[in-house]
Each structure stands twice: as structure tokens, then as C-alpha cells.
Amino acid sequence: MGMKLPSGKEISLSDVIRFCYDLSDTDLEVLFKLLKEGEKTVDDISAELGLSKASISRALNKLLGLGFIERRRLMGPASVGRPKYIYATSKERIETKIRRDMDHCVKIVREFMGKLLKEEEIISI
């Protein structure tokens, strides 16, 4: 299901998210996998998507930094090496983030357009 822009072009939610947050195909794949399937580790996602752990880690870090996902440390027997994390998201988390960001974006555009139009009026007088 998509939405129609004033130009008549139809776009999907994936198109909006990709554009607004500068997400790659891998970023989107990881995000939607977590959304559909629940909590996962880097190893889980890497194996299931057939992509390197480095690629998955980059996508997860980007999504984490943007606030689309959360992570928590897996607790287990004390071990040497890097800690293991599990990553998750929810429909509510993504929806809240996008709504908040879109509201903020619209506010910025309105303010910019108002300022631009005032300047244009001053210039044309």
C-alpha cells in the first residue's frame, strides 16, 4: 500500500523512510526483519540475510543512532571478548519516531517558507 503525492507519484513507506533517513537497502532489510520477527543478534541477522557481520553491524548502529531500534546486552556466563547484544524494535517505536520527525520536518519547512516569502516580498517592493 502506498500514498499518492501531489505530483501523482505513488510512494511506499519504505520510500519515505529510505529518503528521510538516508537508509540503504541493507538498513531497511534489517529494520523490517526486526519488526517482523522480533529480537535478534548480529549473528542471527547475518546468517538469515546472508550478509557479513560487518554489514549488519553497520546497519544496526545506524538504526540504533537514529532511534529506530534498541539494544540490550545479553547476560550469560562471564566470557572473554566483546559483549553480545540483542536488537529489537516495535511498530509503535517506529511509528512514534516517524510521526515525531515528520511533524518536526513540516514545522521547519513552514517556518522556512514563511521566512522566504517575507524576504521575497521585501525584495519585490
QUIURPE-V153316 format. One record per backbone hydrogen bond with DSSP energy under -0.5 kcal/mol. CO is the residue of the C=O (numbers start at 0). NH is the residue of the N-H. E is the energy in kcal/mol with one decimal. If there is no record, write none. Layout:
# QUIURPE-V153316
co: {CO/CO}
nh: {NH/NH}
e: {E/E}
This chain:
# QUIURPE-V153316
co: {0/2/2/4/8/10/11/12/13/14/15/16/17/17/23/24/25/26/27/28/29/30/31/32/33/39/40/41/42/43/44/45/45/51/52/53/54/55/56/57/58/59/60/61/62/62/62/63/69/71/83/85/86/87/89/90/91/92/93/94/95/96/97/98/99/100/101/102/103/104/105/106/107/108/109/110/111/112/113/114/115/116/117/118/119/120/121}
nh: {12/4/10/7/4/2/15/16/17/18/19/20/21/22/27/28/29/30/31/32/33/34/35/36/37/86/44/45/46/47/48/49/50/55/56/57/58/59/60/61/62/63/64/65/66/67/68/66/87/85/73/71/39/69/93/94/95/96/97/98/99/100/101/102/103/104/105/106/107/108/109/110/111/112/113/114/115/116/117/118/119/120/121/122/123/124/124}
e: {-0.5/-0.5/-2.8/-2.4/-3.1/-3.1/-1.9/-2.8/-2.8/-2.3/-2.9/-2.0/-0.7/-1.3/-2.2/-2.6/-2.6/-2.5/-2.9/-2.0/-2.3/-2.2/-2.5/-2.9/-1.8/-3.3/-2.3/-2.8/-2.4/-2.5/-2.5/-1.3/-1.3/-2.1/-2.9/-2.2/-2.1/-2.9/-2.7/-2.2/-2.7/-2.7/-2.5/-1.9/-0.8/-2.2/-1.0/-0.7/-2.3/-2.6/-3.0/-2.1/-2.1/-2.7/-2.3/-2.8/-2.7/-2.2/-2.7/-2.7/-2.5/-2.7/-2.9/-2.4/-2.1/-2.6/-2.7/-2.0/-2.2/-2.4/-2.7/-2.4/-2.5/-2.9/-2.5/-2.3/-2.8/-2.8/-1.9/-2.3/-2.4/-2.1/-2.1/-2.5/-2.2/-0.7/-0.6}
